[in-house]
Amino acid sequence: MNSSKKATESLIKTILLICTLLTVFVTFSIIYILLSESATFFLSVSPVEFFTGMKWTPTIKPYAYGVLPLVSGTLMITIGSALIAIPAGLLSAIYLSEYASERVRNILKPMLEILAGIPTVVYGFFAFAYITPFLKNLMPDLQAYNALSASIVVGIMIIPIVASISEDAIRAVPRSLREAGYALGARKPRVILTIVIPSALSGIIASFILGISRAIGETMAVTIAAGRTPRLANLLNPADWTKSIETMTAAMVELGLSDVSGHSLAYKSLFAIGFTLFLMTLALNTVSYFVKMRYREVYR
Amino acid sequence: MKGDGWKEKMFMVVTLAATLAGITVLSALLALTFYEAVNWIDIQFLTSPPSRFPDRAGIYPSIVGTIMSMILVGVFSVPLGVGAALYLEEYGRRSRFKQILEINISNLAAVPSIVYGLLGLGLFVSTLHIGAGSILAGSLTLSLLILPTVIVSAQEAIRAVPDSLREASIGLGASKWQTIRHVVLPSSIPGILTGVILSLSRAIGETAPLIMIGAATTIFTAPKSIFSTYSPLPMQIFMWTDMPKEEFLHGLAPAAIIVLLAIMLSMNALAIYLRNHYRKKLWG
């Protein structure tokens, strides 16, 4: 190799390395921006007030920056959508890996993936324009904006995440374990429920956590369908599900649409919510990563 | 399944029903949307700006803005994503460093899209003073948003190139970069393209990050340059679900949704076509 060729080679390598390091820069930028803007916010509003306050009125006097109403709204959507996506996703995974023929699987899997590919603004429209009016026939008390419809569409949206990760985990369970079950005279459902699922449990749990993390960050569907009413909702009261709420993400959209200036507290509060949201999803993703690692090691 | 009792059959039926449930509900919702959109999608709708009067309203400025922004996102994210994937696959080897980078990339892929909106707001709008709501600011934000998925899909395509080809090229005296340029890239391009198009079709439907960087809710003239303010198609849909008149929610919004889904569908079809077309060419 002559020297000019060597120079070219190392230049190329450096350029490609810079492309890779950009991803690290993105991570640090996210953390830096969220931290610095939140820090100035917390100089004016104490973290105690923010994390334990029960009123959220960032743009209406008297200003109050209590994030709890938004957290309760987010929790509501998360729990509601998990109640739909977890059973549906897990049962889908069982069908696809244990019952479906290769041909059926090749048809159903892409169809299931479509559920995750539909833009979330479209899901919001579905909930507001069709699902809520439909449910209103069954429950006259249902408001135009409500947590129930939003939970249903978010649930549908995250089925594929739960299904595909669960299915990977179930497929990783060795055949020999299933055969052992059949040899003992157990039939298929029993083998699935007592051998396959427990063996794949860590992967399945990881899929639940990832699905929940996705539901927490969900924005447009909940903004359109659940409305923008920040109030401390009671999760255990069924009547509360028929009313409008506001999630953390919907509050961010509301602030983004209002003309708050870059120096106001309301603008800074946007980043404080964003930071809280980021930490929540990061924590869940990290937990699911380690849980997943565990099952990968078992059957190597 | 022979010899199974009804309980065993029931269990299978339940799992199948769960698989079909979401698909069925979505199909019904899409059918409803299509039914309501049919009377509204026409040449006038595709060539008019939005309006307070449903009969005159259209999505022309949104479509122009969306297409301009997608071209830009492609221009930004493809070189960066493919470059990073090449480094990780061809130079990275199996190092601790590569592992950390990959964990970071998978974490970035799981960051909620609205947080990318805050990144765009803080980095491009507030720090670099690229106009709020401009096509450039929106495209840069979306590029960072899809970068992790572009990298991962490009990595898979590059990994699919057999090592024997690389060794043959090195054996003939080619340098590492020559090998990448003349052996690895040509055979992985279809896979890379497929991944890029799928990521772009994802980006088309993104709304939340664009609200954060100040994209317009309604705009009456088509954007002229990348510095013009724009109102991406999903943003227009969002506004029309919020309008008091019935025709907006049950006419214009469905029409705009069908146009958006049609664009996404054609992109996906293109990706699948490319994959199959090149597969035949490459592997006979």
Interface residues (C-beta under 8 A of the other chain):
Chain A: M1 K5 T8 E9 I12 K13 I15 L16 L17 I18 C19 T20 L22 T23 V24 V26 T27 S29 I30 I33 L34 E37 P87 A88 L91 S92 I94 Y95 L96 E98 Y99 L108 M111 L112 I114 L115 G117 I118 P119 T120 V121 V122 G124 F125 F126 F128 A129 Y130 I131 I156 I159 A163 R187 K188 P189 I192 L210 S213 R214 I216 G217 E218 T219 M220 I224 T249 M252 V253 G256 L257 G262 L270 F271 G274 L277 F278 T281 L282 N285 T286 Y289
Chain B: D4 G5 K7 E8 F11 M12 V14 T15 L16 A17 A18 T19 A21 G22 I23 V25 L26 L29 L32 T33 P79 L80 G81 G83 A84 L86 Y87 L88 E90 Y91 G92 L101 I103 N104 I105 S106 N107 L108 A110 V111 P112 S113 I114 V115 Y116 G117 L118 L119 G122 L123 S126 L144 L147 P148 I151 S175 K176 W177 S201 R202 I204 G205 E206 T207 A208 I211 M212 G214 T217 P234 I237 F238 T241 D242 L249 H250 A253 P254 I257 L260 L261 M264 N268
